[in-house]
Amino acid sequence: MADLCSLPLKASICLLSIVLAGTAVTAQGSPPPPAVSVAKVSSRLVTETGEFIGRVTAIDKVDIVARVPGFIEERTFVEGQNVKKGDLLYRIEQATYKAAVEQQRANLAKAKATEANAKLQLERARELVRNQNVSQATLDQRVADEAGAQASIMEAEALLNQAAINLGYTEIRAPIDGRIGLASFTEGNLVEPASGKLATIVRQDPIYVIFQVSERDVLEYRRRVAQSNDKNPHVTVRFKLPNGEPYAHVGTSNFIDVQVDPNTDTVAVRAQVENPDNILIPSGILGVTVERGSPKSVLVVPQAAVQLDQAGSYVLVVDQASRVEQRRITTGIEQGRDIVVTAGLKEGELLIVEGIQKVRPGQVVASTIVPGR
């Protein structure tokens, strides 16, 4: 090769080959800057929130029990169905109670007849006393007999009323609107007040959610109410279902307990929320988000831009010279796919959201702004 290059005829060709080879090496040593996607730091009105765990509680819950003994003659409901106040649920065998009503009606009629006779005897005795045909003692006895007959009527009426009430108890009706659960007894079983619950009715719409907050949260809440113009004591409450999906309806707080639980040092707060589709089941667990105060303008960044190491959270910023800079930040609450940043960034700065693994601080990059950011 050296001999060929020394030949005058080949000199220009050899020189050209060396220049081209050097150019190729230079090109291979300087690759183009990596391409990344960036998003602008933006501001948004955000309401500060608190996160808690709540338990679903029915507003009304009633255990259905038998008030008179007897055999169940009929069950008129399907387990799990919705019932209305006054709907017939069970019918206990009525023959014995109807007979008791008829017997007491007869006793009342007998007492009225006795009272009518006592009244006639009293009137006759008064006439005879005026004619001095009977003694005053006889008249006094007739007065007592007539008073006793009236008392017997009152007693018979009371017994008739009690018999009628017992007959009414043979038809067990729903005391509230709600959804009825499993039946503990079926037709043909003997039940009585000591038998316990026959079924349970739970009112599920609306429904309560009870959650525990710290004393500090309560004090902060009362401070905000005192400083608020409308003095509204209620706060907006949102819920997250066990599968992570947000619940469609928004609740409102309506009660704060009057004492602190000594076991947990927390205070119970209750919210009421609509439950038209019976999605919320009593005794179930929900995520609870409570809004704290009015919306405020804060900086938000995509969660994809936020990285974490042993020193804390950071982002990669692309400056005006297209150079990457690592920036430590202080983060706040999550807002959907974004996260609030309370320190470390300014509005309008560009953050890398895609291609983070390909770059390092100080490197020049080719950036493309993500649409919609």
C-alpha positions in Angstrom: 0.0 0.0 0.0 2.8 2.4 0.9 4.5 1.6 -2.5 1.3 2.4 -4.4 0.8 5.6 -2.6 4.4 6.6 -3.4 3.6 6.5 -7.2 3.0 9.9 -8.6 0.0 8.6 -10.7 -1.8 7.3 -7.6 -1.0 10.2 -5.2 -4.3 12.1 -5.6 -6.4 8.9 -5.2 -4.6 7.9 -2.1 -5.0 11.3 -0.5 -8.8 11.3 -1.3 -9.1 7.8 0.4 -7.5 9.1 3.6 -9.8 12.1 3.7 -12.9 10.1 3.2 -11.9 7.6 5.9 -11.3 10.4 8.4 -14.7 11.9 7.6 -16.4 8.5 8.2 -14.8 8.2 11.6 -15.8 11.7 12.6 -19.4 11.0 11.6 -19.5 7.8 13.6 -18.1 9.5 16.7 -20.8 12.3 16.7 -24.3 10.7 16.6 -27.4 12.9 16.5 -28.9 14.1 19.8 -31.5 11.7 21.3 -35.1 12.5 20.6 -37.4 13.0 23.6 -40.9 14.2 24.3 -41.4 17.1 26.6 -44.4 18.7 28.4 -44.8 22.2 29.8 -45.2 22.9 33.4 -48.7 24.4 33.7 -50.9 25.8 36.4 -54.4 24.6 37.3 -57.0 25.4 39.9 -56.8 22.5 42.4 -58.8 21.9 45.6 -56.7 20.6 48.5 -58.1 17.2 49.6 -57.6 14.7 52.4 -57.7 11.0 51.9 -59.4 8.6 54.4 -60.9 5.2 54.6 -64.7 5.0 55.2 -67.2 2.3 56.0 -70.7 2.2 54.5 -73.5 2.3 57.0 -77.2 2.0 56.4 -79.4 5.0 57.5 -82.2 2.6 58.6 -81.9 -1.0 59.5 -84.8 -3.0 61.1 -84.8 -6.7 62.2 -88.3 -8.2 61.5 -89.5 -10.3 64.5 -92.7 -12.1 65.4 -94.8 -10.3 68.1 -97.2 -13.2 68.7 -96.5 -16.9 68.7 -97.8 -19.1 65.8 -97.0 -21.0 62.7 -95.9 -19.1 59.6 -98.7 -19.5 57.1 -97.3 -17.4 54.3 -94.2 -15.6 53.2 -94.9 -13.0 50.6 -91.4 -11.6 49.7 -88.4 -12.7 47.7 -85.1 -12.4 49.4 -83.1 -9.4 48.2 -86.1 -7.5 46.8 -87.0 -3.9 47.5 -90.0 -3.5 49.8 -92.1 -0.5 50.7 -93.4 0.5 54.1 -96.6 -1.4 54.9 -95.9 -4.3 52.5 -97.0 -7.7 53.9 -94.0 -9.9 54.6 -95.3 -12.8 56.7 -98.7 -14.1 57.7 -99.0 -16.1 60.9 -101.8 -18.6 61.3 -104.8 -16.5 62.3 -107.6 -18.9 63.3 -106.8 -18.9 67.0 -106.5 -15.1 67.1 -109.8 -14.6 65.2 -111.5 -16.9 67.7 -110.1 -14.8 70.5 -111.5 -11.7 69.0 -115.0 -13.2 68.6 -114.8 -14.4 72.2 -114.0 -11.0 73.5 -116.8 -9.5 71.4 -119.2 -11.9 73.1 -117.8 -10.9 76.5 -118.3 -7.3 75.6 -121.9 -7.9 74.6 -122.5 -9.8 77.8 -121.1 -7.0 79.9 -123.2 -4.4 78.1 -126.3 -6.6 78.8 -125.4 -6.8 82.5 -124.8 -3.1 82.6 -128.3 -2.5 81.0 -129.9 -4.7 83.6 -128.0 -3.0 86.4 -129.2 0.4 85.2 -132.8 -0.8 85.2 -132.5 -2.2 88.7 -130.9 1.1 89.9 -133.8 3.1 88.5 -136.4 0.8 90.1 -134.6 0.9 93.4 -134.6 4.7 93.3 -138.4 4.7 92.7 -139.0 2.2 95.6 -136.9 4.3 98.0 -139.0 7.3 97.3 -142.1 5.2 98.2 -140.1 3.8 101.1 -140.6 0.2 99.8 -136.9 -0.6 100.0 -134.1 0.4 102.2 -131.4 2.9 101.4 -128.9 0.1 101.7 -130.6 -1.7 98.8 -130.3 1.5 96.7 -126.6 1.8 97.5 -126.1 -1.8 96.4 -127.9 -1.1 93.1 -125.6 1.9 92.5 -122.5 -0.3 93.1 -123.9 -3.0 90.8 -124.4 -0.4 88.0 -120.9 1.0 88.5 -119.4 -2.5 88.5 -121.3 -3.3 85.2 -119.8 -0.2 83.6 -116.3 -1.3 84.7 -117.0 -4.8 83.2 -117.8 -3.1 79.9 -114.5 -1.2 80.0 -112.6 -4.4 80.8 -114.3 -6.3 78.0 -113.5 -3.5 75.5 -109.9 -3.5 76.6 -109.7 -7.3 76.1 -111.3 -7.0 72.7 -108.8 -4.3 71.7 -105.9 -6.5 72.8 -107.3 -9.5 70.9 -107.7 -7.3 67.8 -104.1 -6.1 68.2 -102.8 -9.7 68.5 -104.8 -10.6 65.4 -103.2 -7.6 63.6 -99.7 -8.9 64.6 -100.3 -12.1 62.7 -99.7 -10.0 59.6 -96.1 -8.8 59.7 -95.5 -5.8 57.5 -92.5 -3.8 56.5 -91.9 -0.8 58.9 -89.6 1.1 56.4 -88.7 1.2 52.8 -85.6 -0.8 51.9 -84.2 -4.0 50.7 -84.9 -7.2 52.6 -82.3 -9.9 53.3 -82.3 -13.6 53.9 -85.4 -15.2 55.6 -84.4 -17.0 58.8 -87.7 -19.0 58.9 -89.8 -20.6 56.1 -93.5 -21.4 55.9 -94.7 -24.0 58.5 -92.2 -23.0 61.2 -93.4 -22.1 64.7 -92.2 -18.6 65.6 -92.6 -16.3 68.7 -91.0 -13.2 70.0 -88.1 -15.2 71.4 -87.3 -16.7 68.0 -85.2 -13.7 67.0 -85.2 -12.0 63.6 -87.2 -13.4 60.8 -85.4 -11.2 58.2 -83.7 -7.8 58.1 -84.7 -4.7 56.1 -81.9 -2.2 55.2 -82.6 1.2 53.7 -79.8 1.7 51.1 -80.7 4.9 49.3 -79.5 7.3 50.5 -76.8 5.8 52.6 -74.1 6.9 55.1 -70.3 6.6 54.9 -68.5 7.0 58.2 -64.7 7.7 58.3 -62.2 8.6 61.0 -60.2 11.9 61.0 -57.6 13.3 63.3 -58.2 16.1 65.8 -55.9 18.3 63.8 -58.2 17.7 60.7 -61.2 18.8 62.8 -59.5 21.9 64.1 -58.5 22.9 60.6 -62.0 22.3 59.3 -63.5 24.5 62.0 -60.9 27.2 61.2 -61.9 27.2 57.6 -65.6 27.4 58.4 -65.0 30.3 60.7 -63.1 32.1 58.0 -65.6 31.3 55.2 -68.1 33.9 54.1 -71.1 31.6 53.9 -70.2 29.7 57.1 -71.3 26.4 55.4 -70.5 23.6 57.9 -70.8 20.9 55.3 -67.9 19.7 53.0 -68.0 17.9 49.7 -67.0 14.2 49.9 -66.0 12.0 47.0 -65.6 8.2 47.1 -63.5 5.6 45.4 -64.9 2.0 45.0 -62.9 -1.1 46.1 -61.9 -1.7 42.4 -60.3 1.7 42.2 -63.0 3.4 40.1 -64.5 6.7 41.3 -68.1 6.5 42.6 -70.5 8.4 40.4 -72.3 10.4 43.2 -70.8 13.1 45.5 -71.7 13.1 49.2 -71.9 15.8 51.8 -70.8 15.6 55.4 -73.6 16.0 57.9 -72.2 15.0 61.3 -69.0 15.1 63.4 -68.9 13.0 66.5 -68.9 14.9 69.8 -66.0 12.9 71.3 -62.7 11.4 70.4 -62.2 7.7 70.2 -59.6 6.9 72.9 -58.4 3.8 71.1 -57.5 5.6 67.9 -57.4 9.3 68.9 -59.7 10.0 65.9 -63.1 11.6 65.5 -65.9 10.0 63.4 -67.3 12.0 60.5 -70.4 10.9 58.7 -71.3 11.8 55.1 -74.6 11.1 53.2 -74.6 10.0 49.6 -77.2 8.8 47.0 -77.1 5.1 46.2 -79.9 4.6 43.6 -78.3 1.5 42.0 -77.4 -0.2 45.4 -73.7 -0.2 44.5 -72.7 0.7 48.0 -73.4 -2.2 50.4 -73.7 -1.6 54.1 -70.5 -2.5 56.1 -68.4 -2.2 52.9 -65.1 -0.2 52.7 -64.6 2.9 50.5 -61.8 5.4 49.8 -62.9 8.8 50.9 -61.6 12.1 49.6 -62.6 15.3 51.4 -62.2 18.7 49.8 -60.4 21.2 52.0 -61.3 24.8 51.2 -61.6 26.7 47.9 -59.7 25.9 44.7 -56.2 27.4 44.4 -53.9 27.8 41.4 -50.9 25.4 41.6 -48.3 23.9 39.3 -49.0 20.4 38.0 -46.8 18.1 36.0 -47.4 14.7 34.4 -46.7 11.8 36.7 -44.6 10.2 33.9 -42.1 13.1 34.3 -41.5 12.5 38.0 -38.7 10.2 39.0 -37.7 8.9 42.4 -34.3 8.0 43.9 -32.8 7.8 47.4 -32.6 11.6 47.6 -36.3 12.1 46.7 -38.3 13.2 43.7 -36.8 14.9 40.6 -37.5 15.7 37.0 -35.4 16.2 33.9 -35.7 19.8 32.6 -34.8 20.8 29.0 -33.4 24.4 29.0 -33.3 26.9 26.2 -30.0 25.4 24.9 -31.8 22.0 24.6 -29.6 20.7 27.4 -30.9 18.3 30.1 -30.9 19.4 33.7 -31.8 17.3 36.8 -34.1 19.3 39.1 -35.2 18.3 42.6 -38.8 19.0 43.3 -41.3 18.9 46.2 -44.5 17.1 45.3 -48.1 17.4 46.6 -51.3 15.5 45.9 -52.1 13.6 42.8 -54.6 15.0 40.3 -55.6 12.2 38.0 -52.6 11.6 35.7 -50.9 14.8 37.0 -49.2 15.6 40.3 -49.0 18.9 42.1 -45.5 20.4 42.5 -45.1 22.8 45.4 -41.4 23.7 44.9 -38.5 23.4 42.4 -40.2 24.4 39.1 -41.6 27.4 37.2 -44.6 27.6 34.9 -43.7 27.0 31.3 -40.5 25.0 31.8 -40.1 21.9 29.7 -40.0 18.4 31.3 -39.0 15.2 29.6 -42.0 12.7 29.8 -40.8 10.2 27.2 -37.3 9.0 26.5 -36.0 9.6 30.0 -34.0 6.4 29.9 -32.0 7.6 26.9 -30.6 10.8 28.3 -28.5 12.1 31.2 -28.0 15.5 32.8 -25.9 17.8 30.7 -26.7 16.1 27.4 -28.2 18.0 24.4 -31.5 16.5 23.2 -33.9 17.0 20.3 -37.2 17.7 22.0 -40.8 17.5 20.8 -43.7 19.0 22.8 -46.5 16.5 23.6 -49.8 17.8 22.1 -52.3 19.0 24.6 -49.7 19.8 27.3 
